[in-house]
Amino acid sequence: MRDGRTHPERRRVLRAAALLLLLLVLALGACAAGGMRASDRAGAPATPTLTHTPARQAAFAPITSTPARRATVTPTRTPKRQAAATPTRTPAVTPTPTKTHRAPATPTVALNGLPTIPYDRLPAQARETIALIQRGGPFPYRQDGAVFQNRERLLPAKPNGYYHEYTVKTPGSPDRGARRIIAGDKGELYYTDDHYDSFRQVVML
């Protein structure tokens, strides 16, 4: 009975041992297979890995929109119409009358008893002297315009300072010569060509 009881236990132990052994064999086989695979992988040439390189896109330069150049319109200047200048009226200048030593027209023999001579019969130099008298100068000699004293008493008696004498040039004479025009304050004129020895009253025709 004792042997009979142990026999089944042995069987169980044997079975367990066999199972363990099988598992061990399987494990060893698995390890061996794994080692072979690893060696195969190590010895096998490396399989080139295809790297997918994305196609380089063509670089497109951005199209810059250049604005069309507008034609510059030069404005035409319209000249401003200038207002018509109103002409300024310049008042007419009234010429100041020049005091002319004119003696009234007299007959051939003056009322004072002196002979007369028409203005246009005078020598040219005498007429030039009369023109200077009427303009007020300038006179060629410093004595021109001096007071004539009328010491000869040949001219009508007048207050002192009434008559003034002026030189009439004598061509070729080294000095003032003998010819004179005597002017009175009222415009009368007398001509002498012999240095006051005789007088003729100038008649303005």
C-alpha positions in Angstrom: 0.0 0.0 0.0 2.9 2.3 0.7 4.4 1.6 -2.7 1.1 2.1 -4.3 0.7 5.6 -2.8 4.1 6.7 -3.9 3.8 5.7 -7.4 1.3 8.4 -8.4 3.4 11.0 -6.7 6.5 10.0 -8.6 4.5 10.3 -11.7 3.5 13.8 -10.8 7.0 14.7 -10.0 8.3 13.2 -13.2 5.7 15.0 -15.2 6.6 18.3 -13.5 10.2 17.7 -14.1 9.6 16.9 -17.8 7.5 20.0 -18.1 10.2 22.0 -16.6 12.7 20.5 -18.8 10.6 21.1 -21.9 10.2 24.7 -20.8 13.9 25.0 -20.3 14.6 23.5 -23.7 12.1 25.8 -25.3 13.7 28.8 -23.5 17.2 27.8 -24.6 15.9 27.3 -28.2 14.3 30.7 -28.1 17.5 32.3 -26.8 19.6 30.5 -29.5 17.2 31.6 -32.1 17.4 35.1 -30.8 21.2 35.1 -30.8 21.3 33.9 -34.4 19.0 36.6 -35.5 21.1 39.2 -33.8 24.3 37.8 -35.4 22.6 37.7 -38.8 21.6 41.3 -38.3 25.1 42.3 -37.3 26.7 40.5 -40.3 24.2 41.4 -42.9 25.0 44.6 -45.0 23.2 47.6 -43.9 20.1 48.1 -45.8 20.2 51.6 -47.2 17.5 53.6 -45.6 15.7 55.6 -48.1 15.4 59.1 -46.7 12.6 60.9 -48.3 14.1 64.3 -49.2 11.3 66.6 -50.1 11.8 68.1 -53.5 13.3 71.5 -53.2 10.7 73.9 -54.4 11.8 76.4 -57.0 12.4 79.7 -55.4 10.1 82.1 -57.0 11.1 85.7 -56.5 8.1 87.6 -55.5 6.8 89.6 -58.4 7.0 93.2 -57.3 4.4 95.2 -58.9 6.1 98.3 -60.2 3.4 101.0 -60.5 3.3 102.5 -63.9 5.0 105.9 -63.8 2.4 108.5 -64.3 3.2 111.2 -66.8 3.9 114.4 -65.0 1.5 117.0 -66.2 3.2 120.4 -66.0 0.5 122.9 -65.1 0.3 125.8 -67.6 0.5 129.1 -65.9 -2.1 131.4 -67.1 -0.6 134.8 -66.7 -2.8 137.0 -64.5 -4.3 139.8 -66.4 -2.7 142.8 -64.9 -5.0 145.6 -64.2 -4.6 148.4 -66.6 -2.6 151.0 -64.8 -4.6 154.1 -64.6 -2.3 156.8 -65.9 -1.5 159.4 -63.3 -2.2 162.8 -64.4 0.8 164.9 -63.9 -0.3 168.5 -63.5 1.2 170.6 -66.1 4.0 172.7 -64.8 3.3 176.3 -65.4 6.6 177.8 -66.5 7.7 180.7 -64.3 8.0 183.7 -66.5 11.6 184.9 -66.7 11.9 188.6 -66.1 12.8 189.9 -69.5 14.4 193.3 -69.7 12.2 194.5 -72.6 11.8 198.1 -73.3 8.5 199.2 -74.8 8.7 199.8 -78.5 9.8 203.3 -79.2 10.1 205.5 -82.2 13.4 206.1 -83.9 14.2 208.8 -81.4 13.2 207.8 -77.8 11.2 210.1 -75.7 14.3 210.6 -73.5 16.1 212.0 -76.5 18.4 209.0 -77.0 18.6 207.2 -80.4 17.4 203.6 -80.7 18.7 200.4 -82.2 16.6 197.4 -83.1 17.5 194.2 -81.3 18.3 192.3 -84.5 20.8 195.1 -85.6 22.9 194.5 -82.5 26.2 192.7 -82.8 25.9 188.9 -82.1 27.9 189.3 -78.9 25.5 192.0 -77.6 22.5 189.7 -78.3 24.3 186.9 -76.4 24.9 189.3 -73.4 21.2 190.2 -73.4 20.3 186.4 -73.4 22.5 185.9 -70.4 20.8 188.8 -68.6 17.4 187.3 -69.3 18.6 183.9 -68.0 20.3 185.4 -65.0 23.8 184.3 -66.0 26.4 182.8 -65.8 28.4 185.8 -66.9 32.0 185.6 -68.2 33.4 188.5 -66.1 33.2 189.1 -62.3 32.3 192.8 -63.0 29.1 191.8 -64.8 26.0 192.9 -62.9 27.8 195.7 -61.1 25.9 198.9 -60.4 26.2 201.5 -63.2 26.6 204.9 -61.6 25.5 207.0 -64.7 28.1 209.6 -63.9 27.9 210.9 -67.5 24.2 211.8 -67.0 23.5 210.4 -70.5 20.8 208.0 -69.3 17.5 209.1 -67.6 18.1 210.1 -64.0 17.2 207.2 -61.7 18.0 206.3 -58.1 21.4 204.9 -57.4 21.4 201.1 -58.0 18.7 201.3 -60.7 21.1 200.5 -63.6 23.5 197.6 -63.9 26.2 197.1 -66.5 27.3 193.9 -68.5 30.2 193.3 -70.7 29.8 192.7 -74.5 32.8 190.7 -75.7 34.9 192.3 -78.3 36.6 189.8 -80.6 40.5 190.1 -80.6 40.4 192.4 -77.5 42.9 191.4 -74.7 40.5 192.9 -72.0 36.8 193.6 -71.6 36.8 196.1 -74.4 34.6 199.1 -74.7 31.2 197.6 -75.4 28.5 197.3 -72.7 24.8 196.7 -72.2 23.2 198.8 -69.4 20.0 197.3 -68.0 17.4 199.2 -66.0 15.2 197.6 -63.3 12.1 198.1 -65.4 13.6 196.1 -68.4 15.0 198.9 -70.5 18.3 198.2 -72.2 20.9 200.5 -73.5 23.9 199.7 -75.7 27.2 201.5 -75.9 30.2 200.6 -78.0 32.5 203.5 -76.9 32.7 203.0 -73.2 29.8 205.2 -72.0 30.5 208.1 -74.4 27.2 207.5 -76.2 24.1 205.2 -75.7 21.4 203.8 -77.9 18.2 202.3 -76.4 17.6 198.7 -77.6 14.2 198.3 -79.2 12.7 194.9 -79.0 10.6 194.5 -82.2 
